[in-house]
Amino acid sequence: MSEPERLIPMATDPRRFEKVSPGSGAIKLEVMDYVKDAKELRPLLILSPIEFPFPPSVEFCETMKQNGYRVIFIRRLGFGETPGLPHQLLTETNVKNGAAMMAEVAVIMRVIASMGLDDVVLLGISSANSICYRLCQTCPKIKLSVFSHPIFNQDTIETLRPVWIQPIARQILLTKQGFRLAARGLRFKIRRNAISFYDDFYAKSSADLKYRQDNEEDFVAAAKFVAEIAAETLYYEVFHTMAQDAFLRDGLFLNVPSVVLAGRETTPEWLANSESEANRLKVPFVKAPKGGIFTAYAAPEALVEVINTHLV
C-alpha cells in the first residue's frame, strides 16, 4: 500500500495526520490534530480503538471546536503505519501481567509532553478504554477522563453482539494459538465485505448505523487498517478489553476525575452490568439519549454536556 493511501485522510482533509516522535528514538506515532496549536481550545484527546483506528468525523470535530475543544486523535502502536510494541512485550506473560500496557502508556505520555498538551480531556472509545484507565492514573496533564462504552469486568463474551464474534473472542482468550486463527478469521470477514462487518456491530443502534452511513469512506479506510493489525496486537487489545481486569480495583478513580458514558441503544444487560461496575468504582454513570458503541461520536452534544458538567 502506497504512502498516500496509508496516511489517510488525504492532505485535503482537515483531519490529516502528522507523525509525532515521543522522544529521541526513531519511532513515530500518527497524530491527527484538528485545530493544530490552538492554545485557546482545551485538548480533547482520543486514542484509537481496535475496531476503528480512524479519527472522528469532521462534523464531530467542528462541534467540539465550536464548544471550545481541540480534537486530537492518536493512532496507537500497531494500528497504522506505526510499528507495534516489541514482540518481547507482546508475549502472553507480558500482556497478562500488564507490562505491555504500561509500556504503551509511557509512549503516549511522551507524545502528550512533546506536543505541549495541558488540561487534557481524555476520551476512551470501546477497546481503547483499557489504556485510558491506566493513562489517566499516571498522567497529570489529564484533568477529566470520559470512558465511552467501556467493557469492564462484565460477562463480556456472552453479551457481545453480533453473536458470531463470541467464538472468535473465546479463541483469542482461551487457546494458545487461538488469537492467530481469530485474526485470520477477522481479516477474511473484513476483506470480504467491510461495510457488512461494521453494520453487524452497529445493528442494535440506529444512531451508530447513521454515523457509519454518513461516514462510509472513513469506515472503508479504517477496515484496511484493521485487516492489517498483527495477531499479537489483536490478542493484546482483546485480552485487556474482555478479560477480568484486576487493575480496576475499588477506589481507583477516587482522586481521578472520570465519568462513564453509555448510549441507550444497547442491550439492557450490557447497560445494567456497566452501570453496576461504574457504581462499584464510584464513577458517575451517564446515559446518552442515543448511540451504542459510537455514542460519543454519534451524540457529540451529549458528550459536550458530560464534559462541561464533570470537568473540575
N, C-alpha and C positions, 0 to 999 in steps of 0.2 A: 504494500500500500504506500502510495507516494506521500511526501511530506505535507503538501497542502490538504490532502484528504485526511490525514491523521490529525491535523491541528484544527479540525472543525470545532466551532463555527468558523467560516471563512473570514478573511480580513474585512469584508464589507459589513459583517455582522457586529453590532456593538458589544456582543458577548465574546469577542475574540480572546484567545488565550495568549499568555506570555509564559516563558519559563523562568522560574524563580529559584535561585540557589538557597538552600537552607544553611549554607556555611561555606567553608573553604573547599569542600570536596567537589567532585565532578558531577554528582547527582543534582538534577533539577526537577522541580515539580511544575506541572501545568496549572496556571492560576488564571481565572477569569475575574478581572476587577472592573465591574461595570462602570463605575464613575471614578476612574483612577485618580488617586491623590486628592480626592475631595475631602479635605480635612474638616469641613463643616458638617459632614454627614457621619453618623455613627456606623462603624463597620458591622454588617450582618454576615457572619462567616458560615459558609455551608461546606461540609465535607461530603464527598461523593459516596452514595450507597452503591452496593454491588450491582443492583439491577438497573440502575440508571445513572451511569457516570457522566452526566451531562448537565450543564447549568440550567437553572430555571428559565422560563420564557422571558422574552423582552417585556411583555405586559406585566409579569410579576416584578421584574427588576424596576420598571418605571413606577409601579405602585409603591414599592418600598422607597424609591428615591423621593417621590412626592411626599412621603411621610417621614423623611429625614434619615433614611438608612441607605448605606452604600453596600450593594450586594457583592460579595467576594466568594467565589467558588473554587475550592481546591480539589483537583483530581488526584486522588490518593495513590500511594505507591502500588504499582502493578495494575492500575486501572486504565492506563492510556499509554502514552509514549514513555512515561517514567518506568524504569525497571522496578520489579517487585522487591520486597525485602530480601536480604541474602538467604540462600537456601538453608544455611545453618540455623537461622532464626525461625524458618517455617517448618521445622521438624515437628512431629506430633507432640513431643515433650515440651518444646519451647512455645508452641501455640497454647497448649493446655495450662502451662504454668504462668502465662501472661507475659513472658519475656518479649515475644514478637510485638504484642500490642503496645507495650511501654516503649519499645524502640521506635515505633511509628509515632507515638505521642511526642517523643523527643524531637523527631524530624519536623513535625507540624509546629511545635513550639518555636523552633528556629526559623521557620518560614514566617510566622507571625512577627517575630522580632526583626527579621530582615526587612519586612515590609513596613515596619514602624507603626503597627496597629496598636490601638489602645481603646479602652472602654468598649470591648467587643461583645456583641450578642452572638452566641453560638447556636446554630440551628442544626439539629440532627434529624435526618430523614431515614426512617426504616433501619436498614442494617448498619448505617453509619453511627447509630446511637451508641453502639458498644465502645467505640473510640471516644465519642463525645463525653460519656460518663467519666472516663479517665482523664481526658484533656482538661475538663473544667476543674478537676481537683488539683491540678498541678500548674495551671497557667493563670497567674494573677491578672493578666490582661483581660480575661473573660469576666464580664460583670453579670451576665444572665445566660442561662442555657435553656433552650426550648427543645425538649425531646418529642419530636413529632412522630406518631405511630411507632413507638418503641415496642420491641418484643423482649420483655424481660421476665425471666423466671415464670413463664406460663407453660402450660402443656402445649407447646408451640406446634409440634408436628401435627397433632390432631386438629388444631384449629386452622392449619394452613389451607388456603384456597389459591388456586384450584386444587382439587383433590389429587390430581396426577403428580403434584410436586411432593406429596408426602413420602412415597417410597424413595425418591431421589434424596430427600433430606435424611432419611434413615440410613441410606447408603453412605452418605458423607460422614455422618456422625458415628456409626456403629461398626463399620467394617474397615479393615486396614487399608485396602485398596479401593474402597467404595467411592471415595471422592474423585478418583480418576475416571471411573466409569460414569459417575454422575456428571462430571464436566463434559465428557463426550456426548452424553445424552442431551444436556442443555444446549451445547453447540449445535447439534443436529436440529433440535426444535427451533432454535433462533434462526438458523440459516434457511430452514425450510419456509418459515413464514414469521418474520419478526413482529409484525403488527398483531397477528393472532396470538403470539406468545405474550405480548403485553396485555392485550384485551382479556385474556384468561385471568390475569391477576386483578384487573380493574373491574371485572364484570359486576361485582356487588355494589359499585359506587357510580352513579350517573355523573357525578362531578369529576371523578378520576377519568372516566371514559371521555368526557367532554374535553378535559385538559389534554388527553392523548390525541384526540381527533384534531384539536386546534393547533397542535404542535407535532404533527406527524413526521415532518422531516427530522426533528430532534430525536424522535424515537427510532427511526430507521438508522440514523447515525450512531445513536447510543448502542444499538444492537451490535454494531460492528465491534465496539469495544468489549462488550460483554462476551461475545463469541471468542475473543482472543485472551480472556483472563486465564492465567495459568491455573492448573488444578490445585497447586499448593495455596495460591491466593484464595481460591474459592473455598477450600477447606478452612483456612484461617478465618475468613469472614463469616461463613455459615456456622462454624463452631461457636464463635463468640456471640452470634445472634441467637442461636437456638439451644445451646447447652445451658444448664443451670449455672448462673454466674455468681460465684462466691464473692466477687468484688462488690456486688450490690447488697451491702450489709446495712443493718439498722443504723440510722443516724448519719449515713454517708453524706447526705446533702443538707444537713442542718445549717452549716455555715457557707453553703454554696448556693446562691440564688438560682432556682431551677423551677421549671414547670413542665408538665406533660400535656401535650396537645393531641387529642384524638378526634377523628371525624365520626359523625353519627352514622355514616353509610358503611358500616362494617357489621360483623356478626355480634349479636348480643353477648355471646360467650366471650368473645375477644374483648369487648368493652368492659365487661364485668371483671375479667381477670386483670386487665390493665389497670383499672381503677383500684382494685384491691391491692395490687403491688405498689401503686403510687401512694396509697394511704399508708401502707407499711413503712415506706421510705420517707413518709411525711413530705411529699412533693405535691404541690397543688395540681389538681387534675381538671382540665378544661375540655369540654366537648364543643368542637366546632360545628356549625349548623349543617355542613356538608363535607363530602370527601371521605376517603378511606386512607389508603397508603399515601396518597398525594394531597392530603388535607392542607398542608401548609402552602403548597403551590396553587391548589385549586381555589383556596379561600384566603387570599393574601390580606384582605381586610380584617378577617378574624385573627390572623397572625399578628397584625399591627396592634390590634386591641389587646391581645395577650401580652405582647412585649411591653406596651406602654403601661399596662396595669401592674405588671410584676417587676419592672425594672426599678431598682432602688437607687 
